[in-house]
Amino acid sequence: MQIVHSIAEMRRLRRALPGTLGLVPTMGALHAGHLSLVRAAKQACDHVAVTLFVNPLQFGPKEDFGKYPRTFEQDCALLEAEGVELLFAPAVEEMYPGGAETTVDVPEVGSRLDGASRPGHFRGVSTVVSKLFLIATPDRAYFGQKDAAQVAVLRTMVRDLNFGLELVVCPTVRDADGLAMSSRNRYLSDEERRIALAIPRALASAKAIATQGEWSAPVLEKLLTETLSEVSGLQLDYAAVVDPVSLLPLASVTQGALLAVAAFVGTTRLIDNELLSAEEFTESTTAVLNLAEVLSR
């Protein structure tokens, strides 16, 4: 695996690669969720590059940029074991040289969910990801479903700025206890982790209730909010049932929906979500109709 720190060298190496390139942008502190993206890229692309950059632009003034976990040597070992060919790990000064003032903003989608809670966050994400796309010129870029709001913002950016790449979204990877994998999970004490498990449980419960016939988005959102607001030690940021593309509120979930939650456990902010597809409701409706047909005989 070649470890590259300069933009010029990354561009030179990219030009020398024949065939397709899959890019996995990360902030390091890698876990099995990141590695699942690497494996998906390896299956579909001729070459795989990973970026490792803790992006200061997406952290607010009171957020955890300074203490965000940095495990460079361990990350390198994991990526080498996965057969990654290129690791682009620039310094902040390389990505944002003195005098840099241009940013990329997706103002509507980027102001919803996490964008509402963390003003400017998605401007930082869009700026750094657009720079990484321009530097590495991948054919496909891989992101996790856990970051559903980020995915919606980046899909809009890719469409609006005509990036010639495919944005691939891979399923959320969970630990055995159900908690969505996150680099920030290492901040949690054992007791805080136990409390945090209320998030995936509430989401799974709401999804099950939806597929069993409760199709009102406001009702499901109220259920999530009330359930998580009652959890001692958990401070709910938001619980929302929205369109997965626009992140706007819905009346009904039968055409598909995103059930999304953000909450603080201790000082750690966690996000998680469940997707509802329109097909799930087609199947459940068919099952109800079939049962009614049987009962009428």
N, C-alpha and C positions, 0 to 999 in steps of 0.2 A: 504494500500500500504506500502510495506517495502522499506525503503530507506537505501541503502547499500553504504558504502564508501570504503570498502577494497576488494581487489581481492579475498582473501581467503574466505571471507564471501559470496561473489557473487558466487563463485564456489560451496561452500557448499550448498547454497540455490538452485542452479541450479540442483545439483545432486538429491535433494529431490523432484523435480517436475516430476510427471508422465506425459507422453504424450508429445506433440509437443510444442516447444517454438518459438514464433515470437519475433524478436528483432528489435527495432526501434532506431538506433543511431542518436543522436541529439547533438547540441551544446547549447541547451536551447533557451531562448527567444521564447517560443513556440507560434505558431499561428495555424490557422485552417488547413494549409497544413500539419503540423506535426500530428495534431489530425486525419486527414484522413488516415495517415499511421497506426496509432494506431488502428483505426476502421477496416481497412483492415486486420491487424494482428489478431484482436479479432475474425473476421469472419472465419478465416482459421486455427487458432491454438488453442490449449488447454490453453495455457498460453501466456502472453505478458510481455516482459521486455523492458524498455526504458533506454537508456544511456544518460547522460547529462554530457558532458565534452568539454570545450573550449580548443581545441587542439593547443598548441603553435607551434607544428611542421609544421602546414599547413599555418602559417602566415609568410609573409616576414618581413624584418626588418623595413620597412616603412608602414606596413599595420596596421589594426585596432585591434590587439589583446588586447591592453590595454583598449580600449573603447568599445569593443564588448559587446552588451547588455547582462547583467546577471540579470535574474529575477527569482531566484530560488524558492521563496515562491509561486509566482504566477504560475510557471510551475508545482510545486507539486500539487497545487489545481486543475489545469486543468487535470492532469494525473489521480488524484484520482477520479475525476468526470467521467472519461472515464473507470474506472474499471481496471486500470493498476495494476498488482500485485507487480512488482519489478521495482525500480528505482535505477540504478547504477550510482552514482555520485562521482567518485574518485577525489582526489586532483592530481595536476600535479606530485607531488613527488611519488604518488602511481603508476601512469602509467609509469613514467620515473625516476626510482631511480638513484641515483648518480652512474656514471660509465656506464650507459646504452649507447650503441653505435650502436646497430643493427637497421637497417631500412629496409623497404620493398619498392622496386622501380619497376615500370612498365615503363621502359624507353622510349619505342616507343609511345604507346598510351598516356602515361602520359606527353609527350612533346608537345602535340597538343592542340589547342584552349586555354583553361585557363592555361594549362601547359606551353604553349609558353609565355603567358603574365605574369605568376607568377612562375618563375623557382623554383622548389623544392616543390611547393604546393601539387602536387599529391603524392610525396614521403611521405609527412606528413600525407595525407589522408590514403594512403595505409597502412602505418605503424600503425596508430591508429586503423583503422578498422580491420586489421588482428589481432591485440591484443584483440580487443573486441570480435571478433569471437572465438578466443582461450579461452578467459575467460568465455564467456556465452554459448558457444557451441549451438547456435540456430539451429533450423531446417529450418527456413526462416528468411531472413533479408529484411527490407523494406526501400526503398529509393524513392525520388520524381523525376519525369521526368524533373523538372526544372533544376536539376543538371545533365544534360545529359552527359557532358564530364566526370564527376565523375562516373556516372553509367557505362560508357564504360571502364574506368580504373578498376573499381572494378569487373566488369564481367570478364575482362582478368585476374585479380589477382585470383579470385575464381577458374577459370578454370585452371590456371597454377599451383597453389599451392594445388589443389585437396581438397579445402574446401568442406566438405560434407553437403552443404546447398543449398537452393534455394534463389536466389536473386530476389526479387519481386519489380518491378518498378510501381509506382502508378501515375496517371495523375497529372499534375500541377494544383494546386488550385489557383484561381484568385479572387481578390476583385471584387466588383460590377462594378468598372470602367475598369476592364480588366487587371490591373497590377498584375503580378505574385506575390504571397505572398512570402515574405522574411523577415527574422529577421532584415535585414538592411533597410527595407522600413521606419522604424521609424526614421532614420536619415534625411529623406527628408522633406523639407519645403513644404508648399502647392504649391508654384510655381514650385519647383523641381519635385514634384509628377506629376503636369500637364505636364511638359516636358517629364518625364519618360514614359508617356502613348504612346509616339511615338514609343516605342520599340514593345509592343504587336500589335499595329496597323500595323506597317511595316511588321511584321512577318505574321500576318493574311492576309494581302494584297498579299504578295509573295506566300503564300500557295494557295490562291484562284486563282492567275494567273497561278500557276503550274497545278492545277487540271483542269483549263480551256484550257490547251494545250501548255503552255510554259514549255517544259521539259528540257531545257538546264540549267544545274547547274551554269555554269559561268554567264549566263544572269541573273538568279535569284539572284546570289550573288552580281552582279553589281547593280541590282535594290535595294537590301537591303542597300548596302554601300552608294549609291548616295542619297537614301531617308533619311537615318539617318545622313549622313554627313551634310545635309542642315538644320538640326534642331538646332536652336539657344539654347545654354545652355547645349547641349549634346555633349560629346566627345566620339566618337566611338573607342572602343578597337579593336573589330573584328566583321565582319559579314561573315558567312561562310555557305556553303552548302556542307555537307560532308556525308560520310557513317556513320550511327549511331553506328556501332560496332567498326570500325577501326579509325574513325574520319578523314579519308583521303578524299581529294577532289574527286568529282565525275564529270563525263562528262554529265550524264543524271540522272534525278531523278525518272525515271519510275520504278525502282526496289526498291524504297524507299529511303528516305533521311532525314537528320536532318538539319533544318534551324536554325542556332544558332547565337546569338548576345550577345556581352558584351559591355557595355558602362558606362562611368562615367557621372553622373548628379551631379553637384557640386563636392564634394569629395567622393560621394558614388558610388561604382561599383556595377552595376546590371547585371544579366544574365537572359536570357529567350530563349525559343526555340519553334519551332513547328516541329512535326514529320509528314512526308509524308509516307504513306504505299503504297506498290505495288498494293494493292487491290483498292486504290482510283483511280489509273490510269487504271486498268482493267475496273472499273465501268464507268469512263469517256469515255474511248475508245468505250465501248459497247454502251453507249448513243449516241456517234457520229455516229457509224455504224447504229444504229437503225434509227436515224434521216435521214441518207442518204438513207436508204431503203424506208422510208416513202416518201421522196421527189422524189424518182425515179419511184414511182407508177403512 
